[in-house]
Amino acid sequence: MLKKIFYSILGLLILAIFAGTTWYLYQKSQKPPVVYRTVSPETTDIEKVTVASGTIVPRKEIEMKPQVPGILDEIYVEPGNLVKKGQILAKIRIVPNLVSLNEAENRLNKARIKHADAKQELARQEKLYKDRLISQSEFTRYQVDFKNAQADLDAAQNNLKLVKEGVAKQEATENNTLVESTVDGMILDVPVKEGETVIETNSFNAGTTIAVIADMSELVFEGKIDESEVGKLREGMELNLTIGALEGYIFQADLEYIAPKGKSEQDGAVQFQIRAAVEPQEGVLIRAGYSANGKIVLEKREQVLAVQERLILYDDQQQPYVEVEVGEQQFEKRVVELGLSDGINVEILSGITGKEKIKQL
């Protein structure tokens, strides 16, 4: 009897464990009800912007070059110095060409011989003229010959001095061996060193740059804009410039130039050059060559009804809509008309109000 009771109790216990396990597994297999979160439209400002990358450069940058070839004997400035117009930047030491020097010396010797002969002949003819043995017109011819000989002698002397020193007698106050600044500004670069050979600017050569001078009070931003955005730009638009080397500062600039022709880049995209005048800030030093990004506002809407663009759905006809809550976790499709988008928020022109709640996916 006791055995029957024991086996009965054991059987009921096994059955209870099996039933409990089955119920537990059933409960685990059931999915919890999905509860969707909602969000209401908000009133905000929407801006559509584009960003142009580029550099800050001086509006006027001048390269100073020598007027004569030779050896750079002395340099009187270094990068960062402020200079005035007419200030001496460097001195060139002339290294005369031996062939030119020999020709100049020969020309001077011949001119001296002719001058001495003309002088002697003029003295003799003057005596004859005083004795009334020759006419006035004939004596005048000898005077002209002497003056021509004197002019040839002066020219030969100047030519020899020019070959040796790079400056003629008449140009003593304008020494070509001295490189002078032609503008006021700051020395940005001195790409040569004392002792180097320099070449003057001529028809066949651009010449050696002695120094680069720029007016740092007038800076411009030069950047590039993609062809998909250039049609939306116009001269006079404002740019907000951020310079990587000057964190925390935003500089204002006015767009003043848009290139009429684009250039194809290596990746095949066509870029257009733009230029904007930079407004300096007191106490902030902007150096030439700083990289910068220019933010340009293409369109702007102030205090408009907007939702996050990720909440917008599209039907088979590509018509935008949202799902609006009409009851507890009950939603209906609501077609909306969209306006300006900044990539995150999009303007709602019609279809919903600011009090309705939109289903978040």
Secondary structure by P-SEA (a helix, b strand, c coil): caaaaaaaaaaaaaaaaaaaaaaaaaaaacccbbbbbbbbbbbbbbbbbbbbbbbbbbcbbbbbbbcccccccccccccccccccccccbbbbbbccaaaaaaaaaaaaaaaaaaaaaaaaaaaaaaaaaaccccaaaaaaaaaaaaaaaaaaaaaaaaaaaaacccccccccccccbbbbccccccccccccccbbbbcccccccccccbbbbcccbbbbbbcccccccccccccccccccccccccbbbbbbbcccccbbbbccccbbbbbbbbbbbbcccccccccccbbbbbbcccccccccccccccccccccbbbbbbbccccbbbbbbbbbccccccbbbbcccccccbbbbcc
